[in-house]
Amino acid sequence: MTTIKKTLQIAGYNKKKTTVSVSLVRDATIKKLNKSFRGKNSATDVLSFIPLDICKTHNGFLGDIIISVDTAKKNAKEQEVAFKEELLRLSVHGVLHLLGYDHEFNAKKKDAAKMFALQEKIMNKLRVEFL
């Protein structure tokens, strides 16, 4: 089972036909996306884009996850974890955003705490299987 499928399963999302796009990019690319869509002129580690409702209705497309390889490498070094583990964490984080979890925009502290607790629960299960 893939990381994305396992993350969806652990998070309680059980629709049979679901598609998620994951792209690995450089800092320059994610910086442009971050500026265009969030108004932030800086690179970030992961962005998630939820599609229009019609896409979900017709083909089960949950959304896009964009991960910066450059920032993931920096994060891994700073956190003293393997690069593979950081990519796993960013994938999980991106999926949770696609499922509606939030820790930034209009998020209350308890909502952010709930998201990060679920992220850690998923990471603990995935570490055993994928790392």
N, C-alpha and C positions, 0 to 999 in steps of 0.2 A: 504494500500500500504506500502511496506517495505521501510526502510530508503534508501537502495541501489537503489531500483526502483525509488523512489521519487528524489533522487540525480541525477540519470541519466536523468530523465525527465526534471528537472529544468535546467540541464546543456545542454539540447538540443539533447541528444542521444536518438533516438526514434526507434531503431530496436526492433522488437517484441520479438524475441527469443534471450535472453542474459542471460548468467550465470556468476556470480562472486562468487568466493570462499572467505570466511572470516574465519580466524583462530585466536583465542585468545590464546596467549602463555605467558610464563614467560620470564623474562629478559635474563636468560641463553640461551634460545632457540633463541630469536631474535638477541642476541649478536653473536651467531655462524653464523646465516644467514647473518647478517650485515658484518661480517668478510669475509665470503665465497664469497659473491656477490658484496660487495662494498669496501672491503679492509679496513674496519673500525672496530677496535677491541673494540667496545663498544655497549651497548644496545641502542636502539632507540625506539621511540614510535610506528612508523608504517612503514612497507615496502610494496611496491606494485611490483608485477611481471607480466609483460605482456607476454602472451604465444607466441609461434611461430605462424606465419600467418596461417598455415594449421589448427591449432585448431580453430581460429576465423572463418575461411571459412566453416569448416564442422559442427561446433556445436554451434556457437555463444558465445564461452567462451571468456570473456573479460579479465580475469586474476585472480590473487590471491592477497588478502590483508591479511597481517599478523600484528596483533596488540599486543603489549606487555601490559598485564594487569598491571604488576608492574609499568611500566613507566607511563601508563595512570593514575594510582592512584596518583603517585607523581605529575604529571602535574595538575591534578584536584585540589589537595591540594594547589599547588603553585599559580594557577590561581583563586583559591577560587570559583570553580564551582563544580557542582555535578559530581560524577564519570560517571553517565549515559550521561551527556552532553559531557564530554570529549570523551567517546567512540563514541558518535555520530559524533563529530568533526573529530576524527581520521578516521572513516569510510568514511566520506565525502572527507577528504584529500586523502585517498587511492584511492577512485574512480576517483577523478580528475587526479591523476597520471596515472591511467589506461587509461584515455581519452587523455593522452598526455601532460597534463599541467605539467610545471616544474618550480621550484624555486631554484634549485641548479645547476645541470649540464648544462653548456652552456646557462643558463638562463640569459636574460637581466633583469635589474631592472623592466622594464615595464611588462615583461612576469610574473615575480614573483608577481608584484602588481596586475596583471590581475587575476592570480590564486587565490590569497588571497581575492580579492574583490568578486570573484564568490563563493568562499568557505563561506564567511560571508553572502552573499545573500542567499545561500542555507541553511545555519545554521539558519538564521532568519525565514525562512519559516518552517523548520523542528522543531524548538523549539515550535512553536504553535501547531504542530500536534503530536509530540512525547514526549514533556517534560511537 
